[in-house]
Amino acid sequence: MSLTILAFMGSPRIKGLCSQFAASALQGAASRGAEVHQINLVDCDIKHCTGCHSCVYTKHELPIGMCPLKDDMAGILEQYLAADGYVMACPVYDFTVTSIMKAFIERRFPMYKKQKGLHGKIPEVRVPQGFKKKAVLIATGDASDEYAAIAEPCFDVMSGHFMVEEIDVVSQLYVGYIHNVDEQRYKEKMQEIFTMGVRMVEEIEKARL
Ligand SMILES: Cc1cc2nc3c(=O)[nH]c(=O)nc-3n(C[C@H](O)[C@H](O)[C@H](O)COP(=O)(O)O)c2cc1C
């Protein structure tokens, strides 16, 4: 059975470079036989988490908790849980991920369960993945590559849930000076990111031998 790789793309510009890079990682994965799908988060109806905690406090027997908000997130989380690998791609906005990406990440809370009244601990994940699933992270920004450290908060935010869910981040790349990418650098980065997609599938296959 072929693997499924999902890309979650957090730029409002669905034809921008961040989106093209996400697509290139998916093409790399597809070249290794994976089924691939890019979710442009800006096109999804994702409401802000209201902080009610009901998704984590109730129905602990379910693989995904129940969120009272009615929007696209329930369907996205089903796809998320069924997938084998992930591409997270986001521009740096104000030193971190875009609000589009952040809203999506916060709404991944139903992947956890928590005893009411038990505070001070990282929530338990409903379905630990045992490092059989993998992820790659891509960030783009106006600051040139020598300031790549500015993307660290993006990588931290995009990888936090993976750490708790036992999903390995196998590679991450910051592409800076994004509004001045010439043809040669564009080709190099597209190829580098394509290879990240290839390697992710190889790592998933290795983990499942
Ligand atoms: C509101 C806003 C905030 C931004 N903040 C940063 C920033 O803190 N650091 C940075 O390097 N680039 C910043 N940028 C530039 C974006 O990262 C850049 O436009 C984006 O990566 C381009 O990718 P895209 O066209 O594929 O969306 C910002 C852009 C906008 C619109």
The ligand as an SDF file (V2000), in Angstrom:
LIG
                    3D

 31 33  0  0  0  0  0  0  0  0999 V2000
    3.0880   40.8290    7.5800 C   0  0  0  0  0  0  0  0  0  0  0  0
    4.4280   40.3010    7.1220 C   0  0  0  0  0  0  0  0  0  0  0  0
    5.3970   40.0520    8.0740 C   0  0  0  0  0  0  0  0  0  0  0  0
    6.6580   39.5940    7.6650 C   0  0  0  0  0  0  0  0  0  0  0  0
    7.6070   39.3490    8.6080 N   0  0  0  0  0  0  0  0  0  0  0  0
    8.8180   38.8780    8.2310 C   0  0  0  0  0  0  0  0  0  0  0  0
    9.8360   38.6350    9.1950 C   0  0  0  0  0  0  0  0  0  0  0  0
    9.6690   38.8280   10.3990 O   0  0  0  0  0  0  0  0  0  0  0  0
   11.0500   38.1680    8.7520 N   0  0  0  0  0  0  0  0  0  0  0  0
   11.2680   37.9110    7.4220 C   0  0  0  0  0  0  0  0  0  0  0  0
   12.3810   37.4830    7.0830 O   0  0  0  0  0  0  0  0  0  0  0  0
   10.3200   38.1230    6.4800 N   0  0  0  0  0  0  0  0  0  0  0  0
    9.0990   38.5930    6.8500 C   0  0  0  0  0  0  0  0  0  0  0  0
    8.1290   38.7890    5.9100 N   0  0  0  0  0  0  0  0  0  0  0  0
    8.3640   38.4030    4.4980 C   0  0  0  0  0  0  0  0  0  0  0  0
    7.6960   37.0570    4.2130 C   0  0  0  0  0  0  0  0  0  0  0  0
    8.3130   36.0020    4.9350 O   0  0  0  0  0  0  0  0  0  0  0  0
    7.7630   36.7510    2.7140 C   0  0  0  0  0  0  0  0  0  0  0  0
    6.9600   37.7190    2.0770 O   0  0  0  0  0  0  0  0  0  0  0  0
    7.2710   35.3520    2.3950 C   0  0  0  0  0  0  0  0  0  0  0  0
    8.1920   34.3910    2.8800 O   0  0  0  0  0  0  0  0  0  0  0  0
    7.1100   35.2030    0.8910 C   0  0  0  0  0  0  0  0  0  0  0  0
    6.6740   33.9120    0.6090 O   0  0  0  0  0  0  0  0  0  0  0  0
    5.3230   33.6320   -0.2390 P   0  0  0  0  0  0  0  0  0  0  0  0
    5.2130   34.6620   -1.2680 O   0  0  0  0  0  0  0  0  0  0  0  0
    5.5330   32.2900   -0.7850 O   0  0  0  0  0  0  0  0  0  0  0  0
    4.1960   33.6790    0.7220 O   0  0  0  0  0  0  0  0  0  0  0  0
    6.8970   39.3120    6.2930 C   0  0  0  0  0  0  0  0  0  0  0  0
    5.8890   39.5700    5.3460 C   0  0  0  0  0  0  0  0  0  0  0  0
    4.6670   40.0660    5.7490 C   0  0  0  0  0  0  0  0  0  0  0  0
    3.5850   40.3210    4.7020 C   0  0  0  0  0  0  0  0  0  0  0  0
  1  2  1  0
  2  3  1  0
  2 30  2  0
  3  4  2  0
  4  5  1  0
  4 28  1  0
  5  6  2  0
  6  7  1  0
  6 13  1  0
  7  8  2  0
  7  9  1  0
  9 10  1  0
 10 11  2  0
 10 12  1  0
 12 13  2  0
 13 14  1  0
 14 15  1  0
 14 28  1  0
 15 16  1  0
 16 17  1  0
 16 18  1  0
 18 19  1  0
 18 20  1  0
 20 21  1  0
 20 22  1  0
 22 23  1  0
 23 24  1  0
 24 25  2  0
 24 26  1  0
 24 27  1  0
 28 29  2  0
 29 30  1  0
 30 31  1  0
M  END
$$$$
